[in-house]
Amino acid sequence: MSKEQLAKVDAILRRPRPEGQRSPEELRAGFRALMAQMIVPDDIRTTETALGGRPALHVEPDAGERPGTILYFHGGGFVFGSPRTALSLTGQLVSRTGFAAYSVDYRLAPEHPFPAGLEDNLSAYRALLDSGLDPSAIAFVGDSAGGGFTITTALAARDAGLPLPAAIVAFSPGVDSTRTGESMTTKEGIDPIFTKAALEHTGAMYLAGQDPSQPLLSPAVSADLTGFPPLLIQVGANEVLLDDSTRLAARAQQAGVNVILDVTADAPHVFQCFAGTLDEADQALDRAAHFLTQHLSRV
């Protein structure tokens, strides 16, 4: 049954798209339409709020909330996406863990290129700390570009002299703006979503001429991850971004970080958003929830 489910997901993601490079507005509309198909748990509640000077979505379990906070960074290639498009993922984690979450509506490129989004996410984390939350009660979680932000926000926090969160979970993180991983070519065509050219198109909007090899843009290539908290990286084996995750895990291990690299066979980019229709998605989210409760349950 699982292979059949994976085939259906692959077919959904391969549906024809407009030819040529799409504008930010077209990318945003297409992504909203795709993510509107995902299942959001019905045992959560959401509230529009603000965090660190930016809009945010507060996601809470209906009952049995436990101490601990997830700071969530949504995906979307730094150009599209929002807390609402990520609600299936955020909601699934809140439902499974009992922790509340804040999902940050950080500024997007090309209107606001690097480092605007990163600054927003760091401000959101600082706001949580200023509110009295202990860093041992906070986890960074994100998908795709947001998965990259879990790493770069932690780097920026460390550089600013802030304490790091208790744990980090990154789903298919984008952590190499140089696009030098071998999977960029070996997974071309196997990946139902991305090509190297498509990633370079949105990446250029975010980079705005900046050197892509710097640690805050390509932590898998050049960052020192010394002192990082326990890190869980989940990725699908069918991704052109696969080597972003494998090299990030290797770099974390070299720095003495407690890191788990969790690769799911035949799965696409951020397959976890298909929870409720794909067994691998539910299983991966169960593992992520277990990881989070292990590291935040003692606060």
C-alpha positions, -999 to +999 in steps of 0.1 A: +000+000+000+028+024+008+044+022-026+010+029-041+006+059-018+041+072-028+032+068-065+000+089-060+020+116-042+046+116-070+018+120-095+003+149-077+036+167-075+043+161-112+011+177-124+018+201-153+029+236-145+032+267-167+062+267-189+092+290-182+102+308-151+073+319-129+069+353-112+068+355-074+031+360-075+026+329-097+048+309-074+029+320-043-005+313-058+005+278-070+020+269-036-011+281-017-032+259-040-010+228-034-008+232+004-046+238+006-049+201-002-031+190+029-048+176+060-048+198+091-056+181+124-089+190+139-077+189+175-058+222+174-067+259+175-050+288+158-047+325+167-032+353+147-006+371+168+027+389+165+062+379+175+093+400+173+076+426+152+062+402+126+029+385+122+028+350+135+004+321+139+000+307+174-010+270+172-022+252+203-035+218+211-072+217+221-064+199+253-035+186+274-009+213+265+024+205+280+053+229+288+074+235+257+073+257+226+080+250+189+093+280+169+083+271+133+098+284+101+077+277+070+091+266+037+087+282+003+122+288-013+125+321+006+100+336-019+066+320-011+047+303+017+033+314+050+023+301+084-010+291+069+006+270+041+027+252+067-003+246+090-005+209+082+030+204+094+028+227+124-006+213+134+006+177+131+035+184+154+013+203+179-012+175+179+014+148+183+035+165+210+011+186+230+035+216+227+023+249+214+039+265+184+046+299+169+049+300+131+067+332+119+055+351+089+090+363+080+096+387+051+100+371+017+123+377-013+125+393-038+109+423-020+130+415+010+161+395+002+188+381+025+191+387+054+156+400+060+139+367+067+167+356+089+165+388+109+128+383+114+133+348+127+160+358+151+138+386+164+110+361+170+133+339+190+146+368+210+110+378+217+103+343+231+133+346+253+123+381+264+089+368+273+105+346+300+106+313+281+137+293+290+157+282+259+155+246+273+117+248+266+121+259+229+128+239+198+134+252+163+115+233+135+112+241+099+107+227+064+127+234+031+138+270+033+124+271+068+145+240+075+175+260+065+164+288+088+164+264+118+202+262+112+210+298+102+188+313+130+207+292+155+240+304+140+228+340+142+216+335+178+249+321+188+268+349+171+245+374+190+254+358+223+219+343+228+215+308+243+205+281+218+172+262+218+169+227+233+166+210+199+163+215+162+142+195+137+148+202+099+126+187+072+143+186+039+164+217+048+178+241+021+213+246+035+235+250+004+229+281-017+260+272-038+240+242-052+271+220-053+257+188-039+260+157-062+223+151-057+216+182-077+224+162-108+220+125-097+184+132-085+174+154-115+142+139-129+137+116-100+127+146-079+091+154-089+093+190-077+126+207-082+153+211-107+186+228-101+175+256-125+143+262-106+162+264-073+187+288-088+158+310-100+142+314-065+176+314-049+188+344-069+158+364-056+169+357-020+207+361-026+204+394-044+240+392-054+254+381-020+282+354-019+262+321-016+291+303+002+289+322+034+277+303+065+244+320+068+235+310+033+252+277+029+257+262+064+261+227+050+292+240+031+309+264+055+293+268+089+309+258+122+281+240+142+300+237+174+277+240+204+245+232+185+217+213+204+205+178+193+195+179+157+171+157+137+173+160+099+146+143+079+148+141+041+134+121+012+158+100-009+143+113-042+153+149-036+178+171-055+184+186-020+193+153-005+230+162-002+221+194+016+210+171+044+237+145+042+265+171+043+248+191+070+247+159+091+283+152+085+293+187+094+273+185+126+289+152+135+323+166+129+314+194+154+304+170+181+267+176+177+242+149+186+227+145+151+202+120+136+200+118+098+166+102+089+163+094+051+131+079+038+134+058+006+115+069-025+101+100-007+099+135-022+107+169-007+089+176+026+068+145+022+057+149+058+030+174+047+011+144+032+003+131+067-030+113+067-026+101+031+010+088+031+022+062+057+058+074+055+047+110+064+028+099+095+057+076+106+083+104+101+062+129+120+059+104+148+097+101+150+100+139+149+074+142+177+093+116+198+125+135+193+109+168+204+093+153+235+126+136+244+144+169+245+117+193+258+099+170+282+122+177+312+115+215+314 
